[in-house]
Amino acid sequence: MSSLEELYEITIELENVLKQTVSSKNRESVIEKINFLIEKRGSLMNSIKPPFTEDEKLMGRKLVNMNEVIQTEMTEVLSNLKTEMKQIKKQKKSNQNYVNPYKNVKTMDGMFMDSKK
């Protein structure tokens, strides 16, 4: 199998992984799989050298189209992760405020300074 065909197979696999729904239970394994496939794909892209046959050019065009789909899927996964992280941070802060509601109060009530001598 040539480098281009292997790149095509990895790209298809990456596209399938990105189309999976990412839940809190499988998030870590999906991200690890995505990182692994992207690294492998990057190393294969560096090893591909011209000249190309007509079949390879056609496969290259398919790869470019698939890459656009992968880009949109990756941005969607990233935005979902960002929103989840914001929600977790907000929930953590609200839990802390519930446990200790007077933590952030910075008033000087109840304090008297006598300035007479």
C-alpha positions, 0 to 999 in steps of 0.5 A: 500500500502506498503512502497516499492510500494509507493516508486515505485510509487514516483520513477515513478512520479519522472522519469516522471517529469525529462523527461519533458522539462524544460523551463524558464517558468516552471523551478521553478515549476519543480525544486520544484516538483523534490525536494519534490519527492526526499525528500519524496522518501528519507524518504520512503527509510529509512522506508523500512526494510527487510525481503523481499518477492520475489515480493519485491525483483523484485520491488527493482531491478526495482527501482535500474534500474530506479534510474540509469535513474533518476541519468542521468536525474538529472545530465542532468538537473543540467548541463542545469541549469549550462549552462543557469546560465553561459549564463545569467551571460555572457549576464548580463556582456555584457549588463553592458559593453554596457551601460558603456564601460569605467567602467573597464578602469584603465589608468591614461591618462590626469593626470600630476604630477609636480615634480618641486619645 
